[in-house]
Amino acid sequence: MHGIRRAPHLFLDRRSAGLELAEALMPHAAERPLVLALPRGGVPVAFEAARMLHAELDILLVRRIGAPGHSGLALGAVIDGAHPQFVVNEEVMRQVRPPAGWFEAEMQRQSQELERARQLYCREPPVPVADRCVILVDDGIDTGSSVRAALKGLAKSAPGQLILAVPVAPRAVAQDLQPLVDELVCLAMPEPFDSIARHYGDFDETTDREVADLLAEARHSAR
């Protein structure tokens, strides 16, 4: 695990955090990596990291499948991609035992939501990840549930190398995610950890328009 800082650190905003991440990721620039952002907050971070690395940028959409009548319990998730992947939480499935056919129908519904979101943000098909050096970026990690699902889904698509890069995360969660990646880059792992927002000077919500504009700018620059 590549931790740059052990103490809490205040980032000016998401884009400045992306510039700092890029410095830590620079050894991978020669591999022409694919940078995948978790929307929405991960996109400004990933945009700057990809720009500095001269890397291709795309988004990775994750739709959580909550248990019927227990939305706080995740039965699994649908992960965007050239070949969408499904992650199932077998332990929760055994506990909840949803009605026959319910989970399959919900997977289909969430898959449609993924397609709707991709059309909203970029109207481009997902970039294939097979055999690529893939860097998954978010603006921070809290519980790690969405990132865990994303990493498991990506692993099924056989990237050549899988790297998780975030500005800030709780140390225990980062250590728990470490086995799922080839490398983990985290700039700050404060203890105790209370929220991602605390480590940013500006943590205003990233809008759908900002996501779409940054992706369009990245595609234009790559031409």
C-alpha positions in Angstrom: 0.0 0.0 0.0 1.4 3.3 -1.1 0.5 5.9 1.6 2.1 9.3 1.0 0.9 10.9 4.2 0.0 9.5 7.6 -1.6 12.7 9.1 -4.8 14.5 8.0 -4.2 16.7 5.0 -6.5 19.5 3.6 -6.9 19.5 -0.2 -7.9 22.7 -1.8 -10.5 21.0 -3.9 -11.0 17.8 -5.9 -9.0 19.0 -8.9 -6.0 20.0 -6.8 -6.3 16.5 -5.1 -6.1 15.0 -8.6 -2.9 16.9 -9.3 -1.3 15.5 -6.2 -2.5 12.0 -7.0 -0.9 12.4 -10.5 2.5 13.0 -8.9 2.2 9.7 -7.0 1.0 7.9 -10.1 3.6 9.3 -12.5 5.7 6.1 -12.5 2.8 4.5 -14.4 2.6 7.2 -17.1 4.7 5.2 -19.6 2.2 2.3 -19.4 -0.5 4.6 -21.0 -3.0 3.7 -18.3 -6.7 3.9 -18.4 -8.0 6.2 -15.7 -11.6 5.3 -14.5 -13.5 7.8 -12.3 -16.3 6.9 -10.0 -19.0 9.6 -10.6 -19.7 12.1 -9.6 -17.1 13.3 -7.1 -14.3 11.1 -8.5 -14.5 12.7 -12.0 -12.7 16.1 -11.2 -10.0 14.2 -9.3 -9.5 11.7 -12.2 -9.6 14.4 -14.8 -6.5 16.1 -13.5 -4.7 12.8 -12.8 -5.4 11.6 -16.4 -4.4 14.9 -17.9 -1.0 14.9 -16.1 -0.4 11.3 -17.0 -1.5 11.8 -20.6 -3.9 8.9 -20.0 -7.3 8.0 -21.4 -10.2 8.9 -19.1 -13.5 7.2 -18.7 -16.1 6.7 -15.9 -17.0 3.5 -14.1 -20.7 3.4 -13.0 -21.8 1.3 -10.1 -25.5 0.6 -9.2 -26.1 -0.9 -5.9 -28.9 -3.6 -5.5 -30.6 -3.1 -2.2 -32.6 -5.9 -0.5 -36.4 -5.7 -0.8 -37.7 -4.0 2.3 -34.1 -3.5 3.6 -32.5 -0.8 1.4 -29.6 -0.6 3.8 -28.5 -4.1 2.9 -26.7 -4.6 -0.4 -27.5 -7.8 -2.2 -25.0 -6.9 -4.9 -24.1 -4.4 -7.5 -24.1 -3.9 -11.3 -20.8 -2.5 -12.6 -20.5 -0.7 -15.9 -18.1 -1.6 -18.6 -17.7 -2.9 -22.2 -18.9 -6.2 -20.6 -21.0 -5.2 -17.6 -20.4 -7.3 -14.5 -22.5 -8.4 -11.6 -21.3 -8.7 -8.0 -23.4 -10.7 -5.6 -23.1 -10.6 -1.8 -23.8 -14.3 -1.1 -23.9 -13.9 2.7 -26.7 -11.2 2.5 -28.5 -13.2 -0.2 -28.7 -16.2 2.2 -30.0 -14.0 5.0 -32.6 -12.1 3.0 -33.7 -14.8 0.5 -35.5 -12.4 -1.9 -38.5 -13.8 -3.9 -37.8 -15.9 -6.9 -36.9 -13.8 -9.9 -36.7 -10.6 -7.9 -32.9 -10.3 -7.9 -32.7 -11.0 -11.7 -35.3 -8.4 -12.4 -33.6 -5.8 -10.2 -30.2 -6.5 -12.0 -32.0 -5.8 -15.3 -33.5 -2.6 -14.0 -30.2 -1.3 -12.6 -28.4 -2.2 -15.8 -30.9 0.0 -17.6 -30.1 2.8 -15.1 -26.4 2.4 -15.8 -27.1 2.9 -19.5 -29.2 5.9 -18.8 -26.5 7.5 -16.7 -23.8 6.8 -19.3 -25.9 8.5 -21.9 -26.4 11.5 -19.6 -22.6 11.9 -19.0 -20.9 11.0 -22.2 -22.9 9.1 -24.8 -19.8 7.0 -25.5 -19.5 3.2 -25.0 -17.3 2.1 -22.1 -13.6 1.7 -22.8 -12.5 -1.9 -22.6 -10.2 -2.7 -19.7 -8.8 -6.1 -20.6 -5.0 -6.2 -20.4 -4.8 -2.5 -19.7 -3.2 -0.8 -16.7 -6.3 0.5 -15.0 -6.4 3.2 -12.3 -9.7 3.5 -10.4 -10.1 7.0 -8.9 -12.5 8.5 -6.4 -12.4 11.6 -4.3 -12.1 9.5 -1.2 -13.3 6.4 0.5 -15.6 6.2 3.5 -17.0 2.7 4.1 -15.5 1.3 0.9 -18.6 -0.6 -0.2 -19.0 1.0 -3.6 -15.3 0.9 -4.3 -15.1 -2.8 -3.3 -17.9 -3.7 -5.7 -16.2 -1.7 -8.5 -12.9 -3.4 -7.9 -14.5 -6.9 -7.9 -16.4 -6.1 -11.1 -13.2 -4.7 -12.8 -11.2 -7.8 -11.8 -13.7 -9.9 -13.8 -12.8 -8.0 -16.9 -9.2 -9.0 -16.6 -7.2 -5.8 -16.6 -3.4 -6.2 -16.9 -2.9 -4.2 -13.7 -5.4 -2.8 -11.3 -4.6 0.3 -9.2 -6.8 2.1 -6.7 -5.9 5.8 -6.2 -7.7 8.1 -3.8 -6.7 11.3 -1.9 -8.0 10.1 1.5 -9.4 7.0 3.2 -9.6 5.4 6.7 -6.5 3.2 7.2 -8.5 0.2 8.2 -10.7 0.4 5.0 -7.6 0.9 2.8 -6.0 -2.1 4.3 -9.1 -4.1 3.7 -9.2 -3.2 0.1 -5.5 -3.8 -0.5 -5.8 -7.5 -1.5 -8.2 -6.5 -4.3 -5.6 -4.5 -6.2 -2.1 -4.7 -7.5 -1.3 -1.3 -5.9 -3.2 1.1 -3.7 -2.2 4.8 -3.7 -3.7 6.9 -0.9 -2.4 10.4 0.0 -3.9 10.6 3.5 -5.0 8.0 6.0 -6.0 10.0 9.0 -6.8 8.4 12.4 -9.5 8.9 13.6 -11.4 9.3 10.3 -14.8 11.1 10.4 -15.6 12.2 6.8 -14.1 12.7 3.4 -15.3 16.3 3.3 -13.3 17.3 6.3 -10.1 16.9 4.2 -11.2 19.4 1.5 -11.4 23.1 1.6 -14.0 23.0 -1.1 -16.2 19.9 -1.2 -19.2 21.3 -3.1 -21.3 18.6 -4.9 -20.1 17.7 -8.3 -23.0 18.2 -10.8 -24.0 16.1 -13.7 -23.1 19.0 -16.0 -19.6 19.2 -14.6 -19.1 15.5 -15.1 -20.3 15.7 -18.7 -18.1 18.8 -19.4 -14.9 17.3 -18.0 -15.4 14.0 -19.9 -16.0 16.0 -23.1 -12.9 18.1 -22.5 -10.8 14.9 -21.9 -12.1 13.3 -25.1 -11.4 16.5 -27.1 -7.8 16.7 -25.7 -7.1 13.1 -26.6 -7.8 13.7 -30.3 
